[in-house]
Amino acid sequence: MREEGLDVWGRAGDVTRQEDVDALFAEALDRFGGLDVLVNCAGRTDRGKVLDTTPEDFESLLTLNFLATVRCTRAARGAFDPAPGAHRQHGIAGREIGPLGG
């Protein structure tokens, strides 16, 4: 992508930790000045029987698969600067909601 003249950037972080999410978005906003899109794609699955799965296992799954999306979506609020007349939709867990913060 860099060969095509695109500004490519990557950063390691743990989206289950608020400190990492805050640092990630602060660095991205400092570098790019705003966001055009947010893609929440971190997650995992554990296969097994419900009764064989501990509450701690479920908590770990929820922390990554749901709360990480909440953390990143909240950190991204205010970072979008849509063009005049543009309308953006943001969603969590497949549910469509109105613009962030409103």
C-alpha angles and dihedrals in degrees: 000000000000088000087061091055097257121144102239123186135172135182132183118232144143110248090198089068117074092209091058093046092050091049092046094052094042090054093044092049091047091050100042104019093230145355132268096188141004119211115189104198106144115117148111141203134222118205118214147093117303093232091052091053116091124224087246090057090052091046091053091050093048092047092056103030099042114010094047088058090050092049094050095043092051091046090052096052111115092019094096118090105185121198115257109286093014120133122205129192124201126190143189122208091354096302114128115226136172127270115311114274094013 
